[in-house]
Amino acid sequence: MPEVIVFDLYGVIARTQTEAARKRLVELAGVPGEHFWRAYWACRPAYDAGQEGVAYWETVADHLGTRFADVPALLRADLESWSQVDEEMVGLVCELADEGRRLGLLSNIIEDLVPVWETRHGSWLGRFAALTFSCRIGVAKPDPRAYEICADRMGASPSDVLFFDDNEANVVAAREAGMAAELFVSADQVRALTTRS
């Protein structure tokens, strides 16, 4: 039985962007979707590692060879698109915490989103022993340092950690860092792998 259970946030506990939210961002940008999303993701690593929000959107615009008419609206819409949760997973986190399990969170997340999550979801975020956010540590998964920092913050060695992520590259990197790691599928999968016998 793992001593420490660490979860990714997006695609595991938090929902990823809906199609409606994605469409809204493309409309605000005024750029064809394919080109917009290529620039959005190409510029994202620096944002995840702590770049300021307006600077991120300026970088995206530069990448596209344009200027956005309303950067504050893009910023607000983007934050809202990354702020929803999977209630079943939130319930499971609380169940595990109630059982006395030691839980951690390791997420690639932008600085602008942290206060949004703390305000809206602070009650269950408080069930984690440590919150390791890429924007606060200056590195993002799958950089091996992210896993090392997370384990250290949990007061554990990587070999004591079971990690769940929805991104195969992050799972592989966690294993290379010494963690047991699983590609997230469902709450039932997590229960099966973390239930005390």
Wavefront OBJ file of the C-alpha trace (Angstrom):
o trace
v 0.000 0.000 0.000
v 1.512 3.377 -0.999
v 2.475 5.646 1.882
v 1.872 8.789 -0.165
v -0.640 9.392 -2.969
v -0.004 12.329 -5.300
v -2.459 13.554 -7.913
v -2.134 15.710 -10.972
v -4.840 18.383 -11.075
v -6.008 18.866 -14.674
v -7.559 15.838 -16.300
v -7.625 14.046 -12.946
v -9.390 16.171 -10.308
v -10.041 19.240 -12.425
v -11.811 19.195 -15.735
v -10.028 20.277 -18.898
v -11.420 23.018 -21.128
v -14.885 22.462 -22.568
v -15.549 22.916 -26.266
v -17.604 26.034 -25.468
v -14.722 27.545 -23.482
v -12.279 26.765 -26.286
v -14.584 28.373 -28.825
v -14.859 31.499 -26.658
v -11.075 31.878 -26.520
v -10.755 31.550 -30.297
v -13.501 34.169 -30.783
v -11.775 36.596 -28.420
v -8.406 36.047 -30.108
v -9.852 36.581 -33.580
v -7.452 33.994 -34.979
v -8.347 30.690 -36.707
v -8.522 27.886 -34.163
v -5.745 25.683 -35.525
v -3.225 28.556 -35.506
v -4.430 29.864 -32.155
v -4.099 26.543 -30.339
v -0.666 25.852 -31.799
v 0.581 29.184 -30.388
v -1.378 28.818 -27.134
v 0.320 25.506 -26.286
v 3.745 26.350 -27.725
v 3.973 29.352 -25.375
v 2.407 27.626 -22.347
v 5.493 26.048 -20.686
v 6.893 29.426 -19.616
v 3.461 30.449 -18.290
v 3.222 27.197 -16.306
v 6.667 27.891 -14.862
v 5.718 31.347 -13.579
v 5.523 33.834 -16.469
v 3.105 36.713 -15.853
v -0.283 36.448 -17.586
v -0.207 39.559 -19.775
v 3.319 38.646 -20.897
v 2.077 35.185 -21.865
v -0.680 36.584 -24.061
v 1.748 39.055 -25.640
v 4.031 36.119 -26.440
v 1.128 34.202 -27.998
v 0.270 37.265 -30.108
v 3.902 37.630 -31.206
v 3.955 33.944 -32.131
v 0.899 34.550 -34.320
v 2.201 37.826 -35.746
v -0.766 39.797 -34.420
v -2.033 41.879 -31.502
v -5.071 40.928 -29.408
v -7.787 43.571 -29.039
v -8.729 42.603 -25.464
v -6.026 40.811 -23.474
v -7.884 41.173 -20.126
v -10.905 39.364 -21.631
v -8.663 36.582 -22.945
v -7.039 36.269 -19.541
v -10.410 36.062 -17.749
v -11.860 33.549 -20.213
v -8.756 31.389 -20.001
v -8.826 31.331 -16.189
v -12.514 30.419 -16.162
v -11.902 27.617 -18.653
v -9.488 25.924 -16.224
v -11.513 26.278 -13.000
v -14.029 23.409 -13.006
v -13.782 20.148 -11.044
v -14.815 16.515 -11.305
v -17.000 16.183 -8.204
v -16.496 12.411 -8.016
v -12.733 12.877 -7.755
v -13.136 15.649 -5.184
v -15.246 13.229 -3.142
v -12.572 10.546 -3.458
v -9.861 12.942 -2.292
v -11.951 13.691 0.793
v -12.565 9.965 1.405
v -8.852 9.201 1.253
v -8.048 12.127 3.535
v -10.701 10.951 6.006
v -8.979 7.553 6.041
v -5.791 9.307 7.125
v -4.016 8.895 3.805
v -1.188 11.340 3.080
v -2.103 13.200 -0.109
v -0.233 15.560 -2.373
v -0.938 17.548 -5.512
v 1.577 18.100 -8.324
v 0.212 20.359 -11.051
v 1.408 22.352 -14.006
v -0.606 25.485 -13.279
v -0.232 29.172 -14.007
v 0.203 31.685 -11.184
v -2.990 33.533 -12.133
v -5.044 30.384 -11.492
v -3.741 29.657 -7.985
v -5.869 32.293 -6.196
v -8.902 31.225 -8.251
v -8.488 27.652 -7.014
v -7.749 28.733 -3.450
v -10.907 30.878 -3.370
v -13.294 28.460 -5.064
v -11.882 25.140 -3.910
v -9.937 25.865 -0.741
v -12.034 23.538 1.420
v -10.876 20.371 -0.294
v -7.454 21.677 -1.363
v -6.828 21.893 2.375
v -7.024 18.093 2.551
v -3.632 17.832 0.805
v -0.454 17.719 2.879
v 1.384 19.627 0.150
v 0.421 21.537 -2.994
v 3.265 21.600 -5.505
v 2.467 24.053 -8.275
v 4.796 24.458 -11.259
v 4.443 28.239 -11.215
v 5.673 28.343 -7.607
v 8.660 26.009 -8.067
v 9.826 27.314 -11.453
v 9.733 23.943 -13.237
v 6.923 21.944 -14.806
v 6.302 18.267 -15.421
v 7.839 16.268 -17.007
v 11.018 17.935 -15.699
v 12.422 15.423 -13.148
v 12.992 18.231 -10.647
v 9.220 18.695 -10.318
v 8.828 15.150 -8.966
v 11.821 15.482 -6.663
v 10.497 18.731 -5.202
v 7.037 17.219 -4.756
v 8.352 14.160 -2.906
v 10.542 16.360 -0.720
v 7.573 18.561 0.184
v 5.656 15.430 1.129
v 8.508 14.367 3.416
v 8.897 11.203 1.380
v 11.282 9.567 -1.014
v 10.001 9.142 -4.582
v 9.774 5.376 -4.030
v 7.117 5.986 -1.341
v 4.829 7.835 -3.783
v 1.997 6.594 -5.998
v 1.329 9.268 -8.615
v -1.689 9.667 -10.929
v -1.571 11.809 -14.088
v -3.590 11.840 -17.308
v -0.525 12.567 -19.467
v 1.598 9.576 -20.492
v 4.797 11.656 -20.694
v 4.305 12.813 -17.092
v 3.674 9.246 -15.926
v 6.848 8.006 -17.635
v 8.864 10.863 -16.118
v 7.469 10.123 -12.641
v 8.536 6.489 -12.976
v 11.994 7.583 -14.108
v 12.147 9.777 -10.985
v 11.467 6.682 -8.854
v 7.736 6.990 -8.216
v 5.104 4.362 -8.825
v 2.923 6.109 -11.386
v -0.309 5.314 -13.185
v -2.025 6.860 -16.177
v -5.292 8.145 -14.730
v -8.463 6.537 -16.070
v -11.182 6.915 -13.437
v -12.041 7.293 -9.770
v -12.712 3.537 -9.676
v -9.156 2.879 -10.853
v -7.779 5.084 -8.066
v -9.934 3.308 -5.472
v -8.738 -0.089 -6.675
v -5.098 0.926 -6.395
v -5.336 2.748 -3.070
v -7.826 0.689 -1.061
v -6.426 -0.774 2.126
v -6.669 -4.574 2.223
l 1 2 3 4 5 6 7 8 9 10 11 12 13 14 15 16 17 18 19 20 21 22 23 24 25 26 27 28 29 30 31 32 33 34 35 36 37 38 39 40 41 42 43 44 45 46 47 48 49 50 51 52 53 54 55 56 57 58 59 60 61 62 63 64 65 66 67 68 69 70 71 72 73 74 75 76 77 78 79 80 81 82 83 84 85 86 87 88 89 90 91 92 93 94 95 96 97 98 99 100 101 102 103 104 105 106 107 108 109 110 111 112 113 114 115 116 117 118 119 120 121 122 123 124 125 126 127 128 129 130 131 132 133 134 135 136 137 138 139 140 141 142 143 144 145 146 147 148 149 150 151 152 153 154 155 156 157 158 159 160 161 162 163 164 165 166 167 168 169 170 171 172 173 174 175 176 177 178 179 180 181 182 183 184 185 186 187 188 189 190 191 192 193 194 195 196 197
